[in-house]
């Protein structure tokens, strides 16, 4: 196995991992450990290029730093990507990745992300790596936080969190998205779903009263809230021109293809929930679980995401600043305070 350092400005450590014997080709990024060891999911995806994989892991790791800071968590920001289709995953490859994680001496704690499962993390733990997401599934808590964010968005826009008569488009109905749909239906919302995976759509539509649209049409559906819950980068120049929503609140990471798209959403009067705040429910749950707190307390802490978003939106409106800019400033204040302690 070869572990090679990659120079990335503003990051504490970034390494490329290559193990020809198992086919492992991965990048691990540690952005900031001010609050504690870096924690972040392991994403497995057949990236178009190594440059695309590096760009993705760097953005995701930085987002994790801000996520933990806003959640007042005890971990720093990190992320990893395994370059390749999840169908090519093998026990040997997972063991090799666990060896790479161990070589970082506890500075990075892997978790579940797109393309990996809790069983994968349990395999890494069995191979000697410190890993998260090996107990209860954090996905419902991520969904709970997004649900709290949607309630907060509707309250901010209309003065009431009532979802009856409100339409929410959920793009991506995997573990988190499906759980969010169930919560929205239970709250009385009219829900429209879309996903590239026909089986995932069929599973949700077969058990819940939802409408289904093709993925390419999800952005054009007139709705109160658009909830992206799949891969990031969905709000870009093309989609912004087609987006017909009053608010964007979802579970996806890196929803904005570029920071300027946050400014454009703000300029158009579309309320945006910074993703690293809206989707923090899972990591809040993991922190509560690690502290031995009961599920009731974990859920209470996750629901506070709504209050945090309302604070961000209040400042953004008062100072005429895009919500992501406000949220990052709040996170930086937390980090600066901890560094000065």
Secondary structure as UniProt FT lines:
FT   STRAND          2..5
FT   TURN            9..10
FT   STRAND          13..19
FT   TURN            20..23
FT   STRAND          24..32
FT   STRAND          38..45
FT   HELIX           50..70
FT   TURN            71..72
FT   STRAND          76..83
FT   HELIX           86..88
FT   HELIX           91..102
FT   TURN            103..106
FT   STRAND          108..112
FT   TURN            114..115
FT   HELIX           118..126
FT   TURN            127..128
FT   HELIX           139..158
FT   TURN            164..165
FT   STRAND          167..171
FT   HELIX           175..186
FT   TURN            187..188
FT   STRAND          190..194
FT   HELIX           198..205
FT   TURN            206..207
FT   STRAND          211..212
FT   HELIX           215..220
FT   STRAND          223..228
FT   HELIX           237..242
FT   STRAND          245..248
FT   HELIX           259..267
FT   TURN            268..269
FT   STRAND          271..272
FT   HELIX           275..278
FT   TURN            279..280
FT   HELIX           281..290
FT   TURN            291..292
FT   HELIX           295..303
FT   HELIX           305..319
FT   HELIX           323..340
//
